[in-house]
Amino acid sequence: MLTIRRGIATVAIVTCTGLAAPAVANAAPVSPSAPVAGTSCSVAQVERATAKVAPKFWHFISTHPRAKHHFEEFLAKTPAQRKAAFEEMKAKHAAWRKAHPNAAEMHHWKMHHPKVTRAEVHQKLEQIRATCSVS
């Protein structure tokens, strides 16, 4: 559960700050049947469950190829790889925020995406986990 939460947070950080690697097209795509570590779900099942439970988030991910690629990559990682990637993205995000304290992109993001509480995120993730195991 924690690993899916970190995956969503990392995707949000990567896509919002523009820190994602530009060479996404060169990376191999993740198989829809790849298992998601820590769950009994495949990548495709998590994607279908996310579309049902969090349609706005899924719309954002599915309409941005780089975000979708990073989301799928993150799901296919082991818990240790996810934790390392999450910590790396947090460090990059902090460095970017320090270098761009008044960035218009972040202001725009905050204006159009109201803050979601931790409890709301946990609830959605539990729903995704429950939905993906039966889809």
Secondary structure by P-SEA (a helix, b strand, c coil): caaaaaaaaaaaaaaaaccccccccccbbbbcccccccccccaaaaaaaaaaccaaaaaaaaacaaaaaaaaaaaaccaaaaaaaaaaaaaaaaaaaaaccccaaaaaaaaacccccaaaaaaaaaaaaaaaaac
